[in-house]
Amino acid sequence: QVRLEESGGGSVQAGGSLRLSCGIFGVMSSGYCMGWFRQAPGKEREFVSSIDSVDNTQYADSVKGRFTFSRNGLYLQMNSLKPEDTGMYYCTTGYDCRSPRFWGQGTQVTVSS
């Protein structure tokens, strides 16, 4: 069993930056993909970024050029934040990057204009 714990969320003004981290507890398969998803109020959860077992990194079009996901430390660096980036951010892992098995509880990110 794997447990994930996010940290680093908070409130920031548009144009600001935040760094989210993901702590992993338990035994993880070496073939697992790590990822981040988010959910804005009243909207469905959406994919943000992932790194697979061979370090291929993917980003949603809406965050390309602004967000960086690093496997070292499992942090998501978010720059040039926009109000539309507001939401609950979840760290995930599993064999399927787009449909992960394990989810953290989430950390809130709020970007004000």
N, C-alpha and C positions, 0 to 999 in steps of 0.2 A: 504494500500500500504506500502511496505517495501523498504527502501533504504539502501544499504550496502556501506561502504567506507573502503577500505584497506589502510594500512600504514605500513611502516617499510622496504620496499624494498630497494635495493641498489646494490652496486658492492662489491664483496669480492673475495679473492683468494681461491683456492681449499683448503679444510680442515677447512675453516672458518665457522662462524655461523651467522645467521640472525634470527630475530624474527619478524614475520608479525602479525599485529593486524587487527581486523575487527570491525568497528563501525556499530551499527544498529540504524536506524532512522525509526520510525513508529511503528505500532502495529504488533507484531508477535504472531502467534498461538503457544500455548504451545506444540503442537504436531510436530512442525517443526524440521527438521534435519538441522544441521549446517555443512558446508563443505568447502573444498578448492579444486580447480581445477587449472591446469596450462596449458599453451600453449607455446611450443617452436617454434621458427621461422620455418615456412614451415611444421609444424606438426599440427595434430588435438589436440583439447583440451583433457586433460586426467585427470582422477580422482586422487587426492592426498590423501585426508583423510576426514573423516566425524565423527560426533558424533550425534547419534539420540536422541529422546526425553527421552529415558531411559538410556542415557549415554553409549550406546554401541559404541565403537570407532573402526574404520576401517582405514587401511592404504594400499596404493598401495605397492606391493612387492618391488618396486624400492626405497622406502623411509623408509621401516620398520627398526627400530633400530637407525635411524638417525633423524627422525622428530617426534615431539610430538605435538598433538593438544589438547589444554585445553579449556573446556567450560568456565572456570573462566577467564574472560577477553577476551575470544575468540581469543587466540593467537596461532600461529603456530611456534613453536621453531624448527629451522632447523640447525642441527649440521653436521659436517663432509661433508660439501657441495662439490659437484662435478660439473665439467663443464656441464655435462648433466642435471643438475638441473636448468640451465638457462632457463628463460622464463617469461611470464606474469602470475602472480598468482592472482586468483580470489576467493573472498569469496562468498559463496552461501548459500541459505536457501530455504526450501520448504518441502513439505511432503515426497517427494521422494529424498533420499540421492544421488542417482546416476543420477537423472534427475531433478535437482532443478529448481524452478520457478523463483527465484530472484537471480540476479548476481550483483556484484559490478563492477566498472570500471577497476579494476585490478591494480596491483603494480608490477613493473619490478624487477626481480632478475637476476643479471649477475654474474656468477662464472667464473673466469679466471684461467687458468692452470699455 
